[in-house]
Amino acid sequence: MNDNDTLTIAGRSFSSRLLMGTGKFRSPEEMSKSLDASGTQIVTVALRRVDLDDPQDHILSYVDRSKYLILPNTSGARNAGEAVRLARLARAAGVSDWVKLEVTPEPRYLLPDPVETLKAAEILVKDGFKVLPYINADPVLAKRLEDVGVVTVMPLGSPIGSNRGIKTAVSIQIIIEQATVPVVVDAGLGAPSHAAEALEMGADAVLVNTAIAVANDPELMATAFSNGVTAGRQGYLAGLGKKLLVAEASSPVTGLPW
């Protein structure tokens, strides 16, 4: 893997393929150290946790904007109207015109609403936002969102914060095969091996929060996820061997001298 193998979103290039969230950390200092250890360049911040009237907001003051692209997310929005309002407030406050679009009306599983997500994406794209939508692993919806002009699609691996890994692999593989924008696997990744699996499949990046934030040593876990992403990407670029139903000897079994 060389230095030219970069992640490009909306014309902007990033050397890291690990996006990180900022929720659930035990302290802002722990969050800041974990961001640094991860090597991430894109950091999501829940707009509902930010006081947009205070430029020195507690969370944002610990995220160095010279190092990271702040990606506001509309976490907590229950419909398209709420998501659009949150995104517009963030842009008006000078946070960003990039937005991670989340519309999750049901609080138990936090699954994204496909109808309201598509509706909000159409409005925000026309409004000039760079939209990164969080979605179920639905290949049809992913294509519809691409058609309206989103800059990535972000299918879930499993429910938010569940740490269950990639339970939607078949659908994500279809999304990757059809995508014309970067595919970022988001939600449910609980171990560095899950991140490696996503990149090995051909995903362009992953977004991780809970698994790092709740670890006994978040800083070390952030490093581990960074290594997992790198290993997965290298495996994908190298070309993984085909899966076989039978054994195939790695050493010759015929033509031997004895």
Disulfide bonds with the S-S distance in Angstrom:
none
